[in-house]
Amino acid sequence: MSKTTKDIKKIVLMYSGGLDTSVMIPWLKENYPGCEVIAVSADVGQGTELDGLEEKALKTGASKLYVLDLKRRFVEEFIWPTLKAGARYERDYLLGTSFARPIIASAIAEVALLEGADAICHGCTGKGNDQVRFELTFKRFCPEMHIIAPWRTWEIKSRDQEIDYAEAHDVPLKINRETNYSKDKNLWHLSHEGLDLENPANEAPIQKPGFLEICVPPEQAPDQAAYVTLGFEKGVPVSLNGETLDGVALIARLNEIGGANGVGIDDLVENRLVGMKSRGVYENPAGKILYKAHDVLESVTLDRDTQHYKILMAERYAELVYFGQWYTPLREAMDAFVDVTQENVTGEVRLKLYKGGVTGAGVTSPYSLWSEAMATFDGDEVYNQNDSAGFINLFGLSMKVRAMMEMMNNA
C-alpha cells in the first residue's frame, strides 16, 4: 500500500554531501512536515569527500549521520568478481559506478530497516542509470519500503536551480557554477560528466589544471617507463611488486602508480539503460592495469574453448552489472562458472606503463598451457606437421562440397 506524505515520519536519505543530496535535506523537511531525516553515507573510497559530512548534515536538518565503511566488502564482493569475469560494458567501461551502487543500496536498506524508517530517499535523476541500480537493490532487501525520488517530482529542473535553492537555504557547497561537473568517486575510479563534456564534439579538457584528480595527462607523464609485477591466486590480485597486499591497499597503490604515468583515462559515449547516449570521462588507472594483467594471465592458463566462451559471457555479465541486476540468480550462476574458470589463473604478470599505455612484459604460471615444444618454430619431435593436411581436409570438407556443387550448377 502506497504511503501518503502524512504517513511518512522517518526518512533515510542516501547522503553523499554532493549538490543533489545536500539540498534534499531541507527539501524533505519542507515537503514532509514533521519528518525525521536520517542521513547515511557509504564509504567506498571517496577519501576526503567524506570530511565534514556530519556537521553539514546536522546543520542542514538531519537528525543523525551514519558513515558505513564498505571498502573491503566493495573490493572482495564486487570488484574482484567482476574483474575475474573480465566484464567490461561496451568494451571499455570498467563499471566503477555500476558495481558500487548495489553494495551502497544494500547497506542503506539495512539501516532503513534497523531504524524503522517509512521511506528511503535517493538523489538520482529520472534520466540516469543509478535510480534503477538503487531501486532494484531495494526491491531485493526491503521490497515494501516507500521510495522518494525528488528529481522525478520536485520543481527544480536543473543543477543551476539546485545551486539557487542551496544558496537560499544556507546549504554549504564545495562547487561553483563554472566547475559544476557531475562526478562520482570511489576506490576504483572517478567519473566526470556534464557541462562541456555533454557534447561529444568537444574535446575533454584533460589538460586543464584541476580537471583530472587521479591521473596526469599522458603528455605530462614521465619519459621513463615504469614496470609493475602483479601476483594472482585463482584470478584474484594478491601482490604488487612482490609485496602481499589486501585489495583496498593494492588498488590504492596502483591508482598512484598508474595515475602518475597517465594510465586509465577513458573518454566514452555509452548507452544508458534508460535509452539515451551519455558522454563521460573516467579516471581508472588501477582498473586498467588489473584488467590487462588478468587478461595476460588468462591467455596462458585457459584452454581455447573456455577462454572464447568466457569472453562471450563477460559481455552479458557487464550488462547485468551496468543494468543494476547484481542481486539476481543469473549473476550468481555466472559467478559459479567464472570461479571454475579461475581455478588455475594463478601466477605473475609484469606490465610496462608508459605515457598512458599498458603493455605486457612477461607472464609466468605454474599452470601455463603454453608449451615450448609445441609452439617452437625450430625442429621438434612432439608435433607431426603432416597431420595438418588431414585436419584441413576434414575441417574444410563442407566448403569443398559447396564449391563443387556451385561449379556443377554453373557448368
Number of C-alpha atoms within 10 A of each C-alpha: 6 9 12 9 11 11 12 17 15 19 27 27 25 24 25 23 22 19 20 20 21 22 24 26 25 22 18 21 17 11 12 19 12 13 20 20 28 26 28 24 21 23 20 23 20 18 11 8 15 16 11 10 21 19 12 17 25 16 15 20 18 24 14 14 20 16 15 15 14 16 19 17 14 25 20 15 12 17 23 16 18 23 21 23 25 23 28 21 21 14 10 13 22 26 22 22 21 23 25 27 25 25 22 22 23 21 19 29 26 14 19 22 15 9 13 12 20 19 22 25 23 23 23 19 14 15 14 15 20 23 17 19 24 25 21 22 25 23 14 14 18 18 12 13 19 19 17 17 17 20 18 14 10 10 10 15 11 10 16 13 12 18 22 13 17 21 13 9 13 12 18 17 15 10 12 10 10 7 12 17 19 14 14 16 20 18 23 26 23 22 21 22 17 17 13 13 19 17 14 14 8 9 10 18 14 17 13 9 9 9 15 20 12 22 27 25 21 21 12 14 20 15 11 10 13 16 16 18 18 23 25 20 15 16 25 20 25 18 18 21 13 12 12 14 14 14 21 18 14 18 22 16 15 20 26 14 21 30 26 23 28 25 29 26 24 18 20 15 16 15 13 15 16 12 10 10 11 17 17 20 21 24 27 27 30 23 24 23 25 19 18 16 28 25 18 21 27 24 17 21 23 21 14 11 8 10 17 11 10 20 14 11 17 22 17 17 25 27 19 20 25 27 19 25 22 24 18 13 10 14 17 12 10 17 17 11 14 20 16 11 21 18 14 21 27 23 23 26 25 20 23 16 24 21 22 22 17 23 15 16 15 14 20 17 19 11 14 19 13 15 9 10 13 13 10 9 8 8 9 13 8 8 12 8 9 8 9 10 10 10 11 10 12 11 11 11 12 11 11 13 11 11 11 12 11 11 10 9 7 7 6
